[in-house]
Amino acid sequence: MAQKPSIPKGTRDFSPVEVAKRNYIFSTIKTNFEKFGFQPIETPSFENSETLMGKYGEEGDRLIFKILNSGNFFYSKKGIELPESLNELLVNSAENITVEQRIELNKFTHKISEKALRYDLTVPFARYVVQHQNEIEFPFKRYQIQPVWRADNPQKGRFREFYQCDADVVGSNSLWQEVELVQLYDSVFTALGLKGVTIKINNRKILSGIAEVIGASDKLIDFTVALDKLDKIGEDGVKKEMVAKGISEEALEKVQPLFHFTGTISEKIEKLAQLLSTSAEGMKGIEELKFICENVMELGLQTAYLNLDVTLARGLNYYTGAIFEVAAPEGVAMGSIGGGGRYDDLTGIFGLKNMSGVGISFGLDRIALVIEELGLFPETVTATSKALFLNFGLEEAKYAMKAVMQLRQKGLKVEMYPDNAKIGKQFQHADKRGIPFAVIAGTEEIQNGVYAVKNLVTGEQQTVDFDTLVTVLQ
Amino acid sequence: MAQKPSIPKGTRDFSPVEVAKRNYIFSTIKTNFEKFGFQPIETPSFENSETLMGKYGEEGDRLIFKILNSGNFFYSKKGIELPESLNELLVNSAENITVEQRIELNKFTHKISEKALRYDLTVPFARYVVQHQNEIEFPFKRYQIQPVWRADNPQKGRFREFYQCDADVVGSNSLWQEVELVQLYDSVFTALGLKGVTIKINNRKILSGIAEVIGASDKLIDFTVALDKLDKIGEDGVKKEMVAKGISEEALEKVQPLFHFTGTISEKIEKLAQLLSTSAEGMKGIEELKFICENVMELGLQTAYLNLDVTLARGLNYYTGAIFEVAAPEGVAMGSIGGGGRYDDLTGIFGLKNMSGVGISFGLDRIALVIEELGLFPETVTATSKALFLNFGLEEAKYAMKAVMQLRQKGLKVEMYPDNAKIGKQFQHADKRGIPFAVIAGTEEIQNGVYAVKNLVTGEQQTVDFDTLVTVLQ
């Protein structure tokens, strides 16, 4: 019996229209990456397990797709053994397993699976930089647009296979790079017609400064999460939540200005400088932020807004300086459509120290949804063939194919219907495919060396020679 | 201790220059696919195992990369058991296993692995057509350029991850499609500057006819392989080999004309028609071949040669009509750089009958090697930034960044060196990156609102205003 075909959950087929729309976004981003001096690299879809494992925390390890060793995976030169506890697991087919069994299972997994699918583009990039450090000219500006895979529970907008799109510079501490990355965001979203995105900026060192001031670096996340609710639950509500989380009333008093944190970026920076004056690290963060914001503002953005947001606290495990996040234009309900930051030790884990980097990424699936929602895809994006030559039989087809061939050599997208089918069916095909012109050449047209070309949108039809046909279709 | 980074055998990192060269080939092919009315689709990197398994023969099944179920893969609602024979395998850690153990291992594999990486683009395409048959307008011309994975033993030019590049039409029997696919090959290779490729054509039905005439369809491969050696070992040598393979002397006499199979395509077709006159299927094949070749010749090819090659016998398991293969230009030692054919039942395995298709593929890695060998990559392909603005400190950098920003908004690729490093180092960076211009703006230039621009190839330097700078860099 034939199988009913389907695809694994969390994965997607992309139709011609969908591919065309995605490629439009990809190519717009690529063009801008390259204008800013970034160059593309590509890394393999799977890496050695030890390259990936342990880099994303315990949860990340669990979400990495492992590839079974090929052939007899029960054989290894070092020997493979199934520990008693796992054998029990098999025999009992228990869904829930003990911590000990989990550890044993992970060890066993590592023996029968030595490769794993890429989980993000950052770790493979770090591996690339270290492996090719002698061929690379630093500072190295690279971009990478490739799929990644995560064994996450699929849900609306979250997939098991999706593209990531990163631009990073490694090998320089210059803050000009942060300035340029803000401009790059502005440049891409302007080119996509997505006006009015907000690029939020913060700095890890400012967050450390705040933690220092409130005397509790372990409560920093609780603090920023609660502070972010200011609009919704008001100052009292926020403070209540903070106290409930164990932040002292006294500490809250010290950072009181954060509860009325409005004004221009310069004004905000001024407030922060007073607040964090006792924290050397906080003051360093303010200095960095000031350089970036002042230069961005002085050079000017095309359509994006820059906003200093002290509640922005993404990637606290790895970001060491600037933190970025991009919000869709106001009125579009969508989470962040991009993010990034400065990290001081990208490649240390692979043995290359003191390699500072800064990078940003674009959330492609969400950007596509926003552009769709706002109707910003240009009509030409999904353009199919320009004309369908109808097929009336062998001699007519030969005549048509001659024109088709010559038009293609002039760069035009044209087709001939392959079969001598009923004319209604052929017109319907053009219609369903969204092809705007039909070219009709029967006995009479062949005798006169001309073509009847019908505009399928207006219904207009004219009989023209080849040169005019070229003009009409161009 | 830091890990020494590496990538799995048979996989590759691609540097910026390599990506640029590959993208040049991809985009040339895409442009031509679209000129011919083909539209892109994309399918997931992994499919459900049952979609792939059993579609590529036993050897193929073995070479498919299987993905371990995530989480506790020892648990399944249906229960998983490790048969005694596999447990033995584990305990003894035997490299060689019995047939019974192989079967058990495959069953066990299927329980702990429900997904597998794409092995080619054809089976996923068949699955796509069946799954989306109600949304697709037939005939459906699709192209697909995506990576595939095979657990093959890596060797020179054979990888475990590589791109396939296919164009197929399904839903029509028209031989005009074969004509167009030959033209498409010609069009792509002409656009790549790869002149003089030979497009070999044969027909499955002609091969069946020959098998009928020599009275041994099971010896067809032996026959074509031996015949292919005519140039090397001569008629006697070939016949000796055929007889050794069990083909009778009498049979050889019947196909004697094949040993002097020269002349134009028309002459060859004439000879075949005499030879296969008793085989209905053979005569059908000749009729198809005649239509395709005559129309291709009449319309004319730009730079490729068409050649009828009766020894061409690829894909005998699935091709039912035309068979294609493309050889690199004479003098380039490289196997085939493309191939394809007509298959009558692409989608039957997924329950959709009577869906004839015909397609061709491009061997990207080999095409890249040939283009490299012949020095045909345009110089502009690997073009990096057009100019590097040198960095002499804060004020100078601000002045430079203003120009950089404006040039980028005009679409130019330009960069500023991020750090105020020694000038020699900055020039060296431009040199190593292959950037052709350096722009120098110090105190004097800033005062006069000008830029000193140095051509790093000729050494020429001139001082210009912004508008002239734009012209120089364009």
Interface residues (C-beta under 8 A of the other chain):
Chain A: A2 Q3 K4 P5 S6 I7 P8 T11 R12 D13 F14 S15 P16 V19 A20 N23 E34 K35 F36 G37 Q39 P40 I41 E42 T43 P44 S45 F46 E47 N48 E50 T51 R62 L63 F65 K66 I67 L68 S70 G71 N72 F73 F74 Y75 S76 G79 I80 E81 L82 L86 N87 L89 L90 V91 S93 A94 E95 I97 R102 L105 T109 I112 S113 E114 K115 L117 R127 Y128 V130 Q131 H132 E135 E137 P139 K141 R142 P147 W149 A151 E161 V169 S172 N173 S174 W176 Q177 V179 Q183 S187 N295 E298 L299 Q302 G348 I349 F350 G351 T384 S385 N391 A397 K398 M401 K402 M405 R408 Q409 G411 L412 K413 V414 E415 M416 P418 D419 H429 K432 R433
Chain B: A2 Q3 K4 P5 S6 I7 P8 T11 R12 D13 F14 S15 P16 V19 A20 N23 E34 K35 F36 G37 Q39 P40 I41 E42 T43 P44 S45 F46 E47 N48 E50 T51 R62 L63 F65 K66 I67 L68 S70 G71 N72 F73 F74 Y75 S76 G79 I80 E81 L82 L86 N87 L89 L90 V91 S93 A94 E95 I97 L105 T109 I112 S113 E114 K115 L117 R127 Y128 V130 Q131 H132 E135 E137 P139 K141 R142 P147 W149 A151 E161 V169 S172 N173 S174 W176 Q177 V179 Q183 S187 N295 E298 L299 Q302 G348 I349 F350 G351 T384 S385 N391 A397 K398 M401 K402 M405 R408 Q409 G411 L412 K413 V414 E415 M416 P418 D419 H429 K432 R433
